[in-house]
Amino acid sequence: MKCIECGGAMKKIHGDYRYLESGLDDIVLGNITRYKCSKCGEEEVAIPSTDDLHKLIAFILILKPTPLMGKEVKYLRKMLGYTSEKFAEALGVTRVSISRWENSGLEMKPDRDKHIRLFFFSKKSDAMQKSPSVMLVIKTLVSNLPMKEDNREIRFQPEDWTAMAGA
């Protein structure tokens, strides 16, 4: 494989990759194939099934035991395909509130946090909605999440999300 920047040879390497392209700081993908140019240092990353990875990240976010951070709220909003105006309207708040949640380091009220999680889940869980018992269990879990600080890093291996494509 040749580098698109300089035409040099690309060396194949495997390892952890901090997935900043997601818009989140704490997503680490393990055993990811990367190609690094021995001449200019340019890197290319091969991430399989990114749509499934993004869905998995979203569902992990709505089920995590710590409060949603601003970038996570923004990630969920974008996964829904909502503008900040449309999201504000759907949640019954102002666009300024959405902006505050997404751009400040301040925590939102726990009831708003849970509302965002449940709203996302209700909009994105088409496959699970076919099984009302699964929906009930997950909605109950989300409604009763403990809100305490913990390690913020979320780690995935490719098999965590590529298996979803076959399901």
TAFENRA-V389422 format. One record per residue. N is the residue number from 1. SS is DSSP state (H for helix, E for strand, - for the rest). PHI is phi in degrees with one decimal (* if undefined). OMEGA is omega in whole degrees, 0 to 359 (none if undefined). Layout:
N:SS:PHI:OMEGA + N:SS:PHI:OMEGA
//
This chain:
1:-:*:182 + 2:E:-108.2:179 + 3:-:-68.1:179 + 4:-:-75.6:180 + 5:-:-83.0:188 + 6:-:-125.9:181 + 7:-:82.7:179 + 8:-:-71.0:180 + 9:E:-74.7:178 + 10:E:-99.6:178 + 11:E:-98.8:180 + 12:E:-84.2:178 + 13:E:-134.0:178 + 14:E:-123.3:176 + 15:E:161.4:179 + 16:E:-70.5:179 + 17:E:-139.7:176 + 18:E:-78.2:189 + 19:-:-85.4:181 + 20:H:-69.3:179 + 21:H:-62.4:178 + 22:H:-71.1:185 + 23:-:91.3:180 + 24:-:-114.4:183 + 25:-:-88.1:192 + 26:-:-109.7:179 + 27:E:-97.6:179 + 28:E:-120.2:178 + 29:E:-101.4:181 + 30:E:-93.6:176 + 31:E:52.6:180 + 32:E:-94.9:178 + 33:E:-80.9:176 + 34:E:-128.3:176 + 35:E:-123.6:182 + 36:E:-123.0:180 + 37:E:-74.9:180 + 38:-:-74.1:183 + 39:-:-90.0:185 + 40:-:-110.3:179 + 41:-:86.0:178 + 42:-:-57.1:179 + 43:E:-121.5:172 + 44:E:-125.5:183 + 45:E:-119.8:177 + 46:E:-110.7:180 + 47:-:-109.7:182 + 48:-:-75.8:172 + 49:-:46.9:184 + 50:H:-62.8:178 + 51:H:-61.0:179 + 52:H:-67.9:176 + 53:H:-60.5:181 + 54:H:-63.0:177 + 55:H:-64.1:180 + 56:H:-62.0:178 + 57:H:-57.5:181 + 58:H:-60.7:181 + 59:H:-69.0:174 + 60:H:-64.4:180 + 61:H:-62.6:183 + 62:H:-73.2:180 + 63:H:-103.7:183 + 64:-:-70.1:186 + 65:-:-82.0:181 + 66:-:-105.0:180 + 67:-:-59.9:175 + 68:-:-66.4:175 + 69:-:-96.6:184 + 70:H:-54.9:181 + 71:H:-64.8:179 + 72:H:-72.6:176 + 73:H:-61.8:179 + 74:H:-61.6:178 + 75:H:-58.1:181 + 76:H:-64.0:179 + 77:H:-59.7:181 + 78:H:-67.7:177 + 79:H:-62.5:177 + 80:H:-77.4:182 + 81:-:79.2:182 + 82:-:-96.1:167 + 83:-:-76.3:179 + 84:H:-64.1:178 + 85:H:-65.9:181 + 86:H:-65.8:179 + 87:H:-64.4:179 + 88:H:-59.7:180 + 89:H:-61.0:181 + 90:H:-64.3:181 + 91:H:-90.7:180 + 92:-:74.7:178 + 93:-:-129.4:178 + 94:-:-88.7:176 + 95:H:-62.6:178 + 96:H:-63.2:177 + 97:H:-62.1:179 + 98:H:-60.4:179 + 99:H:-60.3:178 + 100:H:-61.3:181 + 101:H:-62.1:186 + 102:H:-76.3:190 + 103:H:-110.0:179 + 104:-:-103.3:177 + 105:-:-87.8:183 + 106:-:-81.1:176 + 107:-:-79.2:175 + 108:-:-87.1:179 + 109:-:-63.7:181 + 110:H:-54.9:180 + 111:H:-67.8:177 + 112:H:-69.9:178 + 113:H:-56.3:181 + 114:H:-65.7:178 + 115:H:-61.3:179 + 116:H:-62.1:180 + 117:H:-61.0:181 + 118:H:-66.7:178 + 119:H:-62.2:179 + 120:H:-58.9:182 + 121:H:-58.9:181 + 122:H:-65.8:181 + 123:H:-84.8:189 + 124:H:-112.3:187 + 125:-:-106.9:182 + 126:-:-49.9:182 + 127:-:-64.5:182 + 128:H:-75.3:181 + 129:H:-65.5:177 + 130:H:-72.7:179 + 131:-:-121.8:183 + 132:H:-56.9:181 + 133:H:-67.5:177 + 134:H:-64.9:179 + 135:H:-58.0:182 + 136:H:-62.8:180 + 137:H:-61.5:183 + 138:H:-68.2:178 + 139:H:-61.8:178 + 140:H:-65.1:178 + 141:H:-58.8:182 + 142:H:-63.2:181 + 143:H:-64.3:185 + 144:-:-112.9:181 + 145:-:-61.6:172 + 146:-:-73.3:182 + 147:-:-106.9:178 + 148:-:-134.8:182 + 149:-:-69.6:180 + 150:-:-155.3:175 + 151:-:-59.6:186 + 152:-:-86.4:185 + 153:-:-72.3:178 + 154:E:-116.2:184 + 155:E:-111.9:177 + 156:E:-131.0:170 + 157:E:-110.1:182 + 158:H:-51.2:181 + 159:H:-66.6:178 + 160:H:-65.0:182 + 161:H:-109.5:180 + 162:H:-71.3:176 + 163:H:-66.3:180 + 164:H:-64.9:183 + 165:H:-64.7:180 + 166:H:-84.6:184 + 167:-:-79.3:none
//
